[in-house]
Amino acid sequence: MESTEHFDVVVVGSGFGGSVAAYRLAAGGLTVCVLERGRPYPPTSFPRDPAGLARNLWDPSGGLYGMFDIWSFRGLEAVVSSGLGGGSLIYANVLIRKDERWFVKEDRRTPGYEYWPITRDDLDPHYDAVEQMLDGQTYPFEHAPYSSTAKTRAMKDAAADLGLDWRLPKLAVTFANKGRPPVPGEHITGEPDNLHHASRTTCQLCGECDIGCNYGAKNTLDYNYLSRAQDHGADIRTLAEVDRMDIHPRGGYVVRYVQHDPLVKADPAEPRTTAVHADKLILAAGTFGSPYLLLRNRAAFPALSPALGSHFSGNGDLLTFINHTRTETGGFRALDPSIGPVITSAIRMPDALDDAGVQGRGFYVEDGGNPAFLDYLEEVSGAPSITLRAASFLLRRLWAHASGDPRSNYSEQVSAVVRGGDRSSSTLPVLTMGRDVPDGIMSLRKGDLELDWTTHTSDAYFDRVQTTLARIAHALGGRYSNTPLWLFKRVITVHPLGGSPMGRDRDEGVVDSFGEVFGYPGLYVADGSVMPGPVGPNPSLTIAAFADRLSTAVLSRTGSSSR
Ligand SMILES: Cc1cc2nc3c(=O)[nH]c(=O)nc-3n(C[C@H](O)[C@H](O)[C@H](O)COP(=O)(O)OP(=O)(O)OC[C@H]3O[C@@H](n4cnc5c(N)ncnc54)[C@H](O)[C@@H]3O)c2cc1C
């Protein structure tokens, strides 16, 4: 079998798992190649114009090489990212450790059972290392102008009213330069150069985190782990999409990837493929990417676990909205979702595992946000009222001309036409996530990825979530509403997990507790797909900590230097 280049390690994908592994292994002295299907996104490169946004999707067969990769299955829709830095490019920056008691160890005979072969103690040193590198800062709510953020204040007030546990989680965002008070839009100083050779500024509170931060205020993986991996010699290749993997007859693995070129129309009959050989292969292509690669290449890996595709969960994600909020005296209460980073705070609802007095599965409720241009869409969806105001304005102008009204300044009347904003300002997206039942199964259907998953087995969990949201909305004098998808009991998840679960043995898991694939020494999986159940809170920090632990194990097995 021909192969042109050799590396100690090839890493497929550059999200939370891939970036951490690439940096740790390169820093440990191994030769590393990172293959990432998407492109790099330096500051100012994230599109904002309608044409750019419309093309910002990932589907090379349709000539699209953008950042959003949207999947639709029976029971759920899912959004993941394609680009250098993976999900960090579009995530909402929240870094929360998995709760100590949520590392569930259930009996194999329980339907939809969950068993974590690791504990919080196993991950804690790795959480420390990742938090340090991602430089998480809490939202500086005690300082002006941050203290007037309406949505943060609303969540805090509602939690206080209901006696719930409200907190400011760490966010991978730079609000302040080291040793200085936080200031929006300040040049970030004292940092080593990054792989884009670009300068960055502190958070401008524009609510654009989920469509890519054009200011470089988010501490995305390209500015830290990937830049440092490159400093240590890692060869990072973008628009390089892996499609085949084989065992090399003389040891190690051969990986084939398609080199995309957005400027040249691809010929599906003759894709431009390149092969690389590695002693160790680390799959970090995400919860859909890695199981999909393993399923498609199963013939080359006949001893893969029967658990491949199992234990899928949407991490209990439910997107809802709180709207029509009012003050205690009945006045309008603004929530202003476009001011602030996308998420600022979280309410933690405990689990029966935490406290015998609690019934049900635990979850987190987080205030959401959106870019300001979505506020305009929200207002236009109330178009009849705008049309009426415009008609009234025209009539008043005609009457002024006919009656010889001498006033020439009619700014106030124009303002009355465009006035409003109440609708968008009092509608807050709210994201809830937690411990749903991880019983989804991924498989292949005519070569495409298929997912068998339903909300029904998690009905009790979703009912508890909805009751809590109704109470929070009520405490704010408002109502809560679901997305139209919920009419069909479908959810949108941004936290898909499972598919290559870790387990105690080959029957239970695809990988062991260090991410190594049962039956294939040197083949690893390091991404959300190894989670054997929901993480509960936002999962990126746990995925990164798992990859850090995996890397320590790889380095000690190869006798290389660690951290
Ligand atoms: C809108 C949004 C907001 C979010 N907010 C948060 C948050 O606040 N906190 C949090 O913890 N999580 C958040 N998440 C989830 C978070 O982004 C994911 O959990 C995380 O990115 C998963 O990490 P990963 O390493 O498993 O995979 P990913 O980060 O998805 O990385 C996988 C990478 O592999 C690449 N890839 C896939 N297939 C191939 C292939 N065949 N060849 C080469 N490369 C390939 C992809 O392009 C991608 O870059 C959010 C997600 C979204 C969509």
The ligand as an ORCA input file, in Angstrom:
! r2SCAN-3c Opt
* xyz 0 1
  C     -24.403     27.313     18.460
  C     -23.570     26.445     19.371
  C     -23.265     26.886     20.658
  C     -22.528     26.061     21.520
  N     -22.180     26.535     22.749
  C     -21.427     25.768     23.579
  C     -20.985     26.266     24.830
  O     -21.230     27.410     25.197
  N     -20.226     25.448     25.611
  C     -19.916     24.172     25.235
  O     -19.280     23.465     26.023
  N     -20.323     23.690     24.042
  C     -21.033     24.454     23.204
  N     -21.411     23.976     21.974
  C     -21.064     22.593     21.629
  C     -19.608     22.447     21.212
  O     -19.360     23.233     20.072
  C     -19.326     20.969     20.905
  O     -19.726     20.187     22.015
  C     -17.858     20.738     20.657
  O     -17.387     21.547     19.618
  C     -17.607     19.283     20.302
  O     -16.214     19.088     20.238
  P     -15.638     17.869     19.392
  O     -14.166     17.859     19.566
  O     -16.394     16.653     19.736
  O     -16.019     18.177     17.879
  P     -16.030     19.496     17.006
  O     -15.680     20.681     17.814
  O     -17.319     19.484     16.278
  O     -14.836     19.254     15.991
  C     -14.872     18.287     14.993
  C     -14.017     18.796     13.842
  O     -13.783     17.729     12.928
  C     -13.900     18.216     11.605
  N     -14.240     17.061     10.748
  C     -15.395     16.363     10.719
  N     -15.323     15.363      9.826
  C     -14.076     15.417      9.294
  C     -13.392     14.645      8.302
  N     -13.979     13.589      7.712
  N     -12.121     14.996      7.960
  C     -11.510     16.061      8.559
  N     -12.124     16.837      9.498
  C     -13.383     16.506      9.867
  C     -14.988     19.268     11.699
  O     -14.915     20.184     10.635
  C     -14.689     19.909     13.053
  O     -13.803     20.990     12.930
  C     -22.126     24.775     21.091
  C     -22.423     24.356     19.796
  C     -23.131     25.185     18.931
  C     -23.430     24.689     17.547
*
